[in-house]
Amino acid sequence: MLLENFSENKEWVRPEYDEGKGELDLPRVALFPWFIQTNQYPVLMEGVDRGLEHEGWKSYPKTVLVHGDQDVDAPYQGALDAVGIIGRSCSLKSRN
């Protein structure tokens, strides 16, 4: 995790999961592909995801986006668009 100045928070500890279960076994993680496959994700996000044109982005807190350029579900261009809207408080790191 990062601190407000984007430096590493050395006190942060990753939460522990139930023994025998990995992160991919969590119900919330398992549901995401199903929502995408059945095209229900846009309906689920109505009222939450208001798009980059929403005024709330102008006061968005400092943010780091980490995004690969091979993602088929969330195109890299979307991250670039977000950086353009959020502005100087946002940093985009791409890793191939």
CNS distance restraints for C-alpha pairs under 8 A (distance, minus, plus):
assign (resid   1 and name CA) (resid   8 and name CA) 6.20 0.50 0.50
assign (resid   1 and name CA) (resid   9 and name CA) 5.65 0.50 0.50
assign (resid   1 and name CA) (resid  12 and name CA) 6.38 0.50 0.50
assign (resid   2 and name CA) (resid   6 and name CA) 5.26 0.50 0.50
assign (resid   2 and name CA) (resid   7 and name CA) 5.50 0.50 0.50
assign (resid   2 and name CA) (resid   8 and name CA) 4.68 0.50 0.50
assign (resid   2 and name CA) (resid   9 and name CA) 5.14 0.50 0.50
assign (resid   3 and name CA) (resid   7 and name CA) 5.41 0.50 0.50
assign (resid   3 and name CA) (resid   8 and name CA) 6.10 0.50 0.50
assign (resid   3 and name CA) (resid   9 and name CA) 5.51 0.50 0.50
assign (resid   4 and name CA) (resid  62 and name CA) 6.88 0.50 0.50
assign (resid   6 and name CA) (resid  64 and name CA) 7.79 0.50 0.50
assign (resid  17 and name CA) (resid  21 and name CA) 6.66 0.50 0.50
assign (resid  17 and name CA) (resid  22 and name CA) 6.99 0.50 0.50
assign (resid  17 and name CA) (resid  23 and name CA) 7.41 0.50 0.50
assign (resid  18 and name CA) (resid  22 and name CA) 7.86 0.50 0.50
assign (resid  21 and name CA) (resid  25 and name CA) 5.79 0.50 0.50
assign (resid  21 and name CA) (resid  26 and name CA) 7.58 0.50 0.50
assign (resid  22 and name CA) (resid  26 and name CA) 7.26 0.50 0.50
assign (resid  23 and name CA) (resid  29 and name CA) 7.48 0.50 0.50
assign (resid  24 and name CA) (resid  29 and name CA) 5.84 0.50 0.50
assign (resid  24 and name CA) (resid  30 and name CA) 6.62 0.50 0.50
assign (resid  25 and name CA) (resid  29 and name CA) 7.05 0.50 0.50
assign (resid  25 and name CA) (resid  30 and name CA) 6.68 0.50 0.50
assign (resid  26 and name CA) (resid  30 and name CA) 6.36 0.50 0.50
assign (resid  27 and name CA) (resid  31 and name CA) 6.11 0.50 0.50
assign (resid  28 and name CA) (resid  32 and name CA) 6.69 0.50 0.50
assign (resid  29 and name CA) (resid  33 and name CA) 7.91 0.50 0.50
assign (resid  30 and name CA) (resid  34 and name CA) 7.40 0.50 0.50
assign (resid  31 and name CA) (resid  35 and name CA) 6.25 0.50 0.50
assign (resid  32 and name CA) (resid  36 and name CA) 6.33 0.50 0.50
assign (resid  32 and name CA) (resid  41 and name CA) 7.90 0.50 0.50
assign (resid  33 and name CA) (resid  37 and name CA) 5.97 0.50 0.50
assign (resid  34 and name CA) (resid  38 and name CA) 6.05 0.50 0.50
assign (resid  35 and name CA) (resid  39 and name CA) 5.93 0.50 0.50
assign (resid  35 and name CA) (resid  40 and name CA) 4.93 0.50 0.50
assign (resid  35 and name CA) (resid  41 and name CA) 4.97 0.50 0.50
assign (resid  36 and name CA) (resid  40 and name CA) 6.30 0.50 0.50
assign (resid  36 and name CA) (resid  41 and name CA) 5.58 0.50 0.50
assign (resid  40 and name CA) (resid  44 and name CA) 6.21 0.50 0.50
assign (resid  41 and name CA) (resid  45 and name CA) 6.18 0.50 0.50
assign (resid  42 and name CA) (resid  46 and name CA) 6.31 0.50 0.50
assign (resid  45 and name CA) (resid  49 and name CA) 5.57 0.50 0.50
assign (resid  46 and name CA) (resid  50 and name CA) 7.36 0.50 0.50
assign (resid  50 and name CA) (resid  54 and name CA) 6.05 0.50 0.50
assign (resid  52 and name CA) (resid  57 and name CA) 6.89 0.50 0.50
assign (resid  52 and name CA) (resid  81 and name CA) 7.84 0.50 0.50
assign (resid  52 and name CA) (resid  82 and name CA) 6.63 0.50 0.50
assign (resid  52 and name CA) (resid  85 and name CA) 6.77 0.50 0.50
assign (resid  53 and name CA) (resid  57 and name CA) 7.83 0.50 0.50
assign (resid  55 and name CA) (resid  59 and name CA) 7.92 0.50 0.50
assign (resid  56 and name CA) (resid  60 and name CA) 6.54 0.50 0.50
assign (resid  57 and name CA) (resid  85 and name CA) 6.79 0.50 0.50
assign (resid  57 and name CA) (resid  86 and name CA) 5.70 0.50 0.50
assign (resid  58 and name CA) (resid  85 and name CA) 7.15 0.50 0.50
assign (resid  58 and name CA) (resid  86 and name CA) 5.90 0.50 0.50
assign (resid  59 and name CA) (resid  86 and name CA) 7.83 0.50 0.50
assign (resid  60 and name CA) (resid  86 and name CA) 6.56 0.50 0.50
assign (resid  60 and name CA) (resid  89 and name CA) 7.84 0.50 0.50
assign (resid  61 and name CA) (resid  89 and name CA) 6.75 0.50 0.50
assign (resid  62 and name CA) (resid  89 and name CA) 4.51 0.50 0.50
assign (resid  62 and name CA) (resid  90 and name CA) 5.65 0.50 0.50
assign (resid  63 and name CA) (resid  89 and name CA) 6.25 0.50 0.50
assign (resid  63 and name CA) (resid  90 and name CA) 4.68 0.50 0.50
assign (resid  63 and name CA) (resid  91 and name CA) 6.34 0.50 0.50
assign (resid  64 and name CA) (resid  90 and name CA) 5.71 0.50 0.50
assign (resid  64 and name CA) (resid  91 and name CA) 4.82 0.50 0.50
assign (resid  64 and name CA) (resid  92 and name CA) 5.88 0.50 0.50
assign (resid  64 and name CA) (resid  93 and name CA) 7.44 0.50 0.50
assign (resid  65 and name CA) (resid  79 and name CA) 7.22 0.50 0.50
assign (resid  65 and name CA) (resid  90 and name CA) 7.41 0.50 0.50
assign (resid  65 and name CA) (resid  91 and name CA) 6.23 0.50 0.50
assign (resid  65 and name CA) (resid  92 and name CA) 4.81 0.50 0.50
assign (resid  65 and name CA) (resid  93 and name CA) 6.25 0.50 0.50
assign (resid  66 and name CA) (resid  92 and name CA) 6.03 0.50 0.50
assign (resid  66 and name CA) (resid  93 and name CA) 5.00 0.50 0.50
assign (resid  66 and name CA) (resid  94 and name CA) 5.96 0.50 0.50
assign (resid  66 and name CA) (resid  95 and name CA) 7.63 0.50 0.50
assign (resid  67 and name CA) (resid  71 and name CA) 7.90 0.50 0.50
assign (resid  67 and name CA) (resid  76 and name CA) 6.61 0.50 0.50
assign (resid  67 and name CA) (resid  79 and name CA) 7.18 0.50 0.50
assign (resid  67 and name CA) (resid  92 and name CA) 7.48 0.50 0.50
assign (resid  67 and name CA) (resid  93 and name CA) 6.57 0.50 0.50
assign (resid  67 and name CA) (resid  94 and name CA) 5.26 0.50 0.50
assign (resid  67 and name CA) (resid  95 and name CA) 6.85 0.50 0.50
assign (resid  68 and name CA) (resid  76 and name CA) 6.69 0.50 0.50
assign (resid  68 and name CA) (resid  94 and name CA) 5.47 0.50 0.50
assign (resid  68 and name CA) (resid  95 and name CA) 5.46 0.50 0.50
assign (resid  68 and name CA) (resid  96 and name CA) 5.88 0.50 0.50
assign (resid  69 and name CA) (resid  75 and name CA) 7.15 0.50 0.50
assign (resid  69 and name CA) (resid  76 and name CA) 5.17 0.50 0.50
assign (resid  69 and name CA) (resid  94 and name CA) 7.12 0.50 0.50
assign (resid  69 and name CA) (resid  95 and name CA) 7.64 0.50 0.50
assign (resid  69 and name CA) (resid  96 and name CA) 6.66 0.50 0.50
assign (resid  70 and name CA) (resid  75 and name CA) 7.67 0.50 0.50
assign (resid  70 and name CA) (resid  76 and name CA) 7.55 0.50 0.50
assign (resid  70 and name CA) (resid  96 and name CA) 7.84 0.50 0.50
assign (resid  71 and name CA) (resid  75 and name CA) 5.75 0.50 0.50
assign (resid  71 and name CA) (resid  76 and name CA) 6.91 0.50 0.50
assign (resid  74 and name CA) (resid  78 and name CA) 6.87 0.50 0.50
assign (resid  75 and name CA) (resid  79 and name CA) 7.34 0.50 0.50
assign (resid  76 and name CA) (resid  80 and name CA) 6.56 0.50 0.50
assign (resid  77 and name CA) (resid  81 and name CA) 6.10 0.50 0.50
assign (resid  78 and name CA) (resid  82 and name CA) 6.22 0.50 0.50
assign (resid  79 and name CA) (resid  83 and name CA) 6.29 0.50 0.50
assign (resid  79 and name CA) (resid  92 and name CA) 7.56 0.50 0.50
assign (resid  80 and name CA) (resid  84 and name CA) 6.31 0.50 0.50
assign (resid  80 and name CA) (resid  92 and name CA) 7.66 0.50 0.50
assign (resid  81 and name CA) (resid  85 and name CA) 6.39 0.50 0.50
assign (resid  82 and name CA) (resid  86 and name CA) 5.95 0.50 0.50
assign (resid  83 and name CA) (resid  87 and name CA) 5.61 0.50 0.50
assign (resid  83 and name CA) (resid  88 and name CA) 7.95 0.50 0.50
assign (resid  83 and name CA) (resid  90 and name CA) 5.84 0.50 0.50
assign (resid  83 and name CA) (resid  91 and name CA) 7.05 0.50 0.50
assign (resid  83 and name CA) (resid  92 and name CA) 7.02 0.50 0.50
assign (resid  86 and name CA) (resid  90 and name CA) 6.10 0.50 0.50
